[in-house]
Amino acid sequence: MASFIVEGGHKLHGSITPQGAKNEALQVLCAVLLTKETVVIDNLPNILDVNNLIDLLASMGVVVEKQGKGKFAFTAANIDTKYLHSSDFLKKCNKLRGSVMLIGPLLARLGEVTYAKPGGDKIGRRRLDTHFQGMVNLGASFEYDHDLLAYRFEGKHLKGSYMLLDEASVTGTANIIMAAVMAEGVTTIYNAACEPYLQQLCKLLNNMGAKISGVGSNLLTIEGVRELHGAEHTLLPDMIEVGSFIGMAAITGSELRICNVGYKDLGIIPEAFRRLGIRIDVDGDDIVIPAQEHYQIESFLDGSILTVADAPWPGLTPDLLSVILVVATQARGSVLIHQKMFESRLFFVDKLIDMGAQIILCDPHRAVVIGHDHARQLKRHTMTSPDIRAGIALLIAAMSADGTSRIDHIDQIDRGYEDIEHRLNAIGACIRREE
């Protein structure tokens, strides 16, 4: 296992550009299975989760051609159905959360799929009911194979239907869309997720010949087509990286330019940081964070303590709450962080408390942060990254701490952030990877 050795207290400077969006990449990579023709995807981030999914596609018989940095061509003309029944396929699926979105495309293309329960971050229950019920609504059936420890899906003749999702699951919506684009008739999905990355998936599918309307809303209508063709697609910048860089600049009191952020697709993210008192200037499609000695957390209009909570789009993405929580530890004022979607994502705060942060963990979903206003630096600490987003939050904390900290199990960070130590060292950080 690799570790980061982080010397805190260094100012950042210059500019940094976010990678392509991880969450979008996992969706559109699964979509290449829906056609025998070539699909070209640009701006793919060089991170573990994306590379593992590309490797899985290649093992399934997809011809993968690298055309440049972050640009790949995928041709799924001949899917190896024998491999789809192998233990190696199930093993690789089990290690990658995003592989759950293979179910929809493979059902649409082949009419059957055997799938192991996916892996991913350990952040509480992450149920698959929305995915599975969506397939059932389209006419598929499934059963659990106790010998293989896997689910068997069959759906030779998928038919469109109306469905009201019990939760606005992003990956669940993506899975259902990919299963429905070649189903017979019309599919209507109400309470669909509508994140920008899901809009991007629909854009790609429509460019491949699908007929999806209502994109960007929570009511999608999909008119099934007989087949899809090839297309080209470019990923959006990763909004979670953008938010992470905003947090790094603020907590270290640094001036930083974040380039080509896709500002119109950031939604409420900039405003969430502004409510912590962080100044954010917009210059074209760049964000500029001026150096600030202090940032003051706002209160609500009635004077009560600010609450920052996650919510389905256009609400605040849960992936940034860990970053916002760390940044708040050095703000002036107090804030209640309410993590609604995942029940174990706030448990990393015990490491911040050991670093000297003033945090009250109320329950698995809520934490009160009392800011130090930079009167006291966080202290160096040795810690372990429990998941991707907590990992980057701990890295941000270490960058602002007094002394040298160690973060173990950084393969979790590598799953979501491309070459992060070299990119941050280039703008003034002091991070060393130790194998």
NORCORRA-V909460 format. One record per backbone hydrogen bond with DSSP energy under -1.0 kcal/mol. CO is the residue of the C=O (numbers start at 1). NH is the residue of the N-H. Records with the same first field share a line. If there is no record, write none. Layout:
CO=NH ; NH
//
This chain:
2=410
3=434
4=407
5=432
6=405
14=257
16=259
19=238
21=25
22=26
23=27
24=28
25=29
26=30
27=31
30=33
31=34
32=35
39=74
40=233
41=72
42=235
45=47
47=51
48=52
49=53
50=54
51=55
52=56
53=57
54=58
55=59
56=60
57=62
58=61
60=80
63=75
65=73
68=71
70=44
71=67 ; 68
72=41
73=65
74=39
75=63
79=81
80=84
82=85
83=86
86=90
87=91
88=92
89=93
90=94
93=96
96=99
97=100
98=101
99=102
100=103
102=106
103=107
104=108
105=109
106=110
107=111
111=155
113=153
115=151
121=123
123=344
128=132
129=133
130=134
131=135
132=136
133=137
134=138
135=140
136=139
138=159
141=154
143=152
145=149 ; 150
150=145
151=115
152=143
153=113
154=141
158=184
161=188
163=190
167=169
169=173
170=174
171=175
172=176
173=177
174=178
175=179
176=180
177=181
180=183
181=225
184=160
185=224
187=222
188=163
189=220
190=165
195=199
196=200
197=201
198=202
199=203
200=204
201=205
202=206
203=207
204=208
205=210
206=209
208=229
211=223
213=221
214=217
218=191 ; 192
220=189
221=213
222=187
231=40
233=42
236=21
238=242
239=243
240=244
241=245
242=246
243=247
244=248
245=249
246=250
247=251
248=252
249=254
250=253
256=289
257=16
258=287
262=265
263=266
266=269
268=272
269=273
270=274
271=275
273=276 ; 278
274=277
275=298
281=288
283=286
285=261
286=283
287=258
288=281
289=256
295=332
300=303
304=300
306=336
308=338
312=315
316=311
317=320
318=321
320=324
321=325
322=326
323=327
324=328
326=329
327=330
328=331
329=372
331=373
332=297
333=371
335=369
336=308
337=367
338=310
344=347
346=349
347=350
348=351
349=353
350=354
352=357
353=356
355=379
358=370
360=368
365=339
366=362 ; 363
367=337
368=360
369=335
372=375
378=402
381=406
383=408
387=391
388=392
389=393
390=394
391=395
392=396
393=397
394=398
395=399
396=400
399=9
402=380
403=8
405=6
406=383
407=4
408=385
409=412
410=414
411=415
413=416 ; 417
414=48
419=423
420=424
421=425
422=426
424=427 ; 429
425=428
427=13
430=7
432=5
434=3
//
